[in-house]
Amino acid sequence: MTIRMFTPAALAAMLALAACGGDRGAENAASNMTNAADNAQAAADNAMAAANAANAAAAASGLSRYVGKYPFDKVGGHSWNDDPAVVSAVTAAVGDAKVRQLVLEAEGPSSPIVEKDGRVLSWACEAHNCGPHNWTTMIDAVSGAAEICYVNEEAAPGKTRWFKGGKEEVRTAPCPKAE
């Protein structure tokens, strides 16, 4: 709920209009003030959304500093998995808490991070179980949005689970490799 506060000048203008036009003038003045306040709030909301999008894109494009490194390598004080931009992107993409935790916290084998088709890709797997249990994290360098491809052959033979924007889709296509 938005609380609107009218300035003394706005109140004086409303009163002046009311004196000239009776009740209808006051109603119109109040309606105009409400519309102006709504428009100002919408403009502020749009500016905030644009700033958030710009911040996400800047953070995502900053992820290219991990290219050529392993997910556990520290770059600027963070590894890939604990970088705030990666954590935020993965959290927004993956609704399944168990998969999200595995993607962000597992310490199994991995390959060097690559940049491919405008996305930064990281591949990792469960130690001693790489073939049947692995995942690829792909973060768009422009939007900062993540897409996760997750393989668990034991649970779903021949299937991959894809996570994006909090939604999940099951496919038969393999996960892309970070190579």
C-alpha positions as CSV (number, residue, x, y, z in Angstrom):
1,M,0.0,0.0,0.0
2,T,1.3,3.4,-0.9
3,I,0.8,6.4,1.3
4,R,0.4,9.6,-0.5
5,M,1.4,12.9,1.1
6,F,0.3,16.1,-0.4
7,T,2.5,19.2,-0.2
8,P,1.0,22.4,1.2
9,A,1.0,23.9,-2.3
10,A,-0.9,20.9,-3.7
11,L,-3.5,21.3,-0.9
12,A,-3.8,25.0,-1.5
13,A,-4.4,24.3,-5.2
14,M,-7.1,21.7,-4.4
15,L,-8.8,24.2,-2.1
16,A,-8.7,26.9,-4.7
17,L,-10.2,24.7,-7.3
18,A,-12.9,23.5,-4.8
19,A,-13.8,27.2,-4.1
20,C,-14.1,27.9,-7.8
21,G,-16.0,24.8,-8.9
22,G,-17.7,23.4,-5.8
23,D,-17.6,19.8,-4.9
24,R,-16.9,18.6,-8.5
25,G,-13.8,20.8,-8.7
26,A,-12.4,19.3,-5.5
27,E,-13.1,15.8,-6.7
28,N,-11.3,16.6,-10.0
29,A,-8.4,18.1,-8.2
30,A,-8.1,15.2,-5.8
31,S,-8.3,12.7,-8.7
32,N,-5.6,14.6,-10.6
33,M,-3.4,14.6,-7.6
34,T,-3.9,10.8,-7.1
35,N,-3.2,10.2,-10.8
36,A,0.0,12.3,-10.6
37,A,1.1,10.4,-7.5
38,D,0.4,7.0,-9.2
39,N,2.4,8.1,-12.3
40,A,5.3,9.2,-10.1
41,Q,5.2,5.9,-8.3
42,A,5.1,4.0,-11.6
43,A,8.1,6.0,-12.8
44,A,10.0,5.2,-9.7
45,D,9.1,1.5,-9.9
46,N,10.3,1.4,-13.6
47,A,13.5,3.2,-12.7
48,M,14.1,0.6,-9.9
49,A,13.5,-2.3,-12.2
50,A,15.8,-0.9,-14.8
51,A,18.5,-0.4,-12.2
52,N,18.1,-3.9,-10.9
53,A,18.3,-5.3,-14.5
54,A,21.5,-3.2,-15.1
55,N,23.0,-4.5,-11.9
56,A,22.2,-8.1,-12.8
57,A,23.7,-7.6,-16.3
58,A,26.8,-6.0,-14.9
59,A,27.3,-8.8,-12.3
60,A,26.7,-11.4,-15.0
61,S,29.2,-9.9,-17.4
62,G,31.7,-9.7,-14.5
63,L,31.4,-13.5,-14.3
64,S,33.7,-13.8,-17.3
65,R,36.5,-13.3,-14.8
66,Y,36.0,-16.9,-13.9
67,V,36.6,-18.2,-17.5
68,G,39.5,-20.6,-17.5
69,K,39.3,-21.1,-13.8
70,Y,37.7,-24.0,-11.9
71,P,34.6,-23.4,-9.9
72,F,36.5,-23.8,-6.6
73,D,39.2,-21.2,-7.6
74,K,39.0,-17.9,-5.8
75,V,38.8,-14.8,-8.0
76,G,38.5,-11.5,-6.1
77,G,37.7,-13.3,-2.8
78,H,35.0,-15.6,-4.2
79,S,34.7,-18.9,-5.9
80,W,32.2,-19.4,-8.6
81,N,29.7,-21.2,-6.3
82,D,29.8,-18.5,-3.6
83,D,29.9,-15.5,-5.9
84,P,26.8,-13.4,-5.0
85,A,25.8,-13.1,-8.7
86,V,25.9,-16.9,-9.2
87,V,24.1,-17.6,-5.9
88,S,21.4,-15.1,-6.8
89,A,21.0,-16.5,-10.4
90,V,20.9,-20.1,-9.3
91,T,18.5,-19.4,-6.5
92,A,16.1,-17.7,-9.0
93,A,16.4,-20.5,-11.5
94,V,16.1,-23.6,-9.3
95,G,13.0,-24.2,-7.2
96,D,14.1,-27.7,-6.0
97,A,16.1,-27.0,-2.7
98,K,18.1,-30.2,-2.9
99,V,19.3,-29.6,-6.5
100,R,20.0,-25.9,-5.7
101,Q,22.1,-27.0,-2.7
102,L,24.0,-29.6,-4.7
103,V,24.7,-27.1,-7.5
104,L,26.0,-24.4,-5.1
105,E,27.8,-26.6,-2.5
106,A,29.0,-29.9,-4.0
107,E,32.7,-30.3,-4.1
108,G,33.1,-32.9,-6.7
109,P,35.1,-32.9,-9.9
110,S,34.6,-30.0,-12.4
111,S,35.9,-28.6,-15.6
112,P,37.3,-25.1,-16.2
113,I,34.6,-22.5,-16.7
114,V,34.0,-21.4,-20.3
115,E,32.1,-18.7,-22.1
116,K,29.9,-20.0,-24.9
117,D,27.1,-18.4,-27.0
118,G,26.8,-15.4,-24.7
119,R,26.7,-17.5,-21.5
120,V,29.2,-18.4,-18.8
121,L,29.1,-22.2,-18.2
122,S,30.3,-24.3,-15.3
123,W,30.2,-28.1,-15.2
124,A,30.6,-30.2,-12.1
125,C,29.6,-33.7,-10.9
126,E,29.4,-35.9,-7.9
127,A,32.7,-37.4,-6.8
128,H,33.0,-41.1,-8.0
129,N,29.7,-40.8,-9.8
130,C,30.3,-38.3,-12.5
131,G,28.7,-39.9,-15.5
132,P,25.3,-40.6,-14.0
133,H,25.2,-37.5,-11.7
134,N,26.3,-34.1,-13.0
135,W,25.1,-30.6,-13.8
136,T,25.8,-27.6,-15.9
137,T,25.2,-24.0,-14.7
138,M,24.8,-21.5,-17.6
139,I,24.4,-17.8,-16.8
140,D,23.5,-15.3,-19.5
141,A,26.1,-12.6,-19.7
142,V,23.5,-9.9,-20.6
143,S,20.5,-10.7,-18.4
144,G,22.3,-12.5,-15.5
145,A,19.6,-15.2,-15.7
146,A,20.7,-18.8,-15.0
147,E,19.7,-22.1,-16.5
148,I,20.7,-25.3,-14.9
149,C,20.8,-28.7,-16.6
150,Y,20.8,-31.5,-14.0
151,V,21.4,-35.2,-14.6
152,N,20.6,-38.0,-12.1
153,E,20.5,-41.2,-14.1
154,E,19.5,-43.2,-11.0
155,A,16.4,-41.2,-10.5
156,A,15.5,-40.6,-14.2
157,P,17.4,-42.7,-16.7
158,G,17.9,-40.9,-20.1
159,K,16.3,-37.7,-18.8
160,T,17.7,-34.3,-17.9
161,R,16.1,-31.8,-15.6
162,W,16.3,-28.2,-16.8
163,F,15.7,-25.3,-14.4
164,K,15.1,-21.7,-15.4
165,G,13.1,-18.9,-13.8
166,G,12.0,-21.1,-10.9
167,K,10.4,-23.6,-13.4
168,E,11.5,-27.1,-14.2
169,E,11.3,-29.0,-17.5
170,V,12.3,-32.6,-18.2
171,R,14.1,-33.3,-21.5
172,T,15.9,-36.1,-23.2
173,A,18.7,-33.9,-24.5
174,P,22.0,-34.1,-22.7
175,C,23.4,-31.2,-20.7
176,P,25.9,-29.0,-22.5
177,K,29.5,-29.4,-21.4
178,A,31.7,-26.6,-20.4
179,E,34.4,-27.2,-23.1
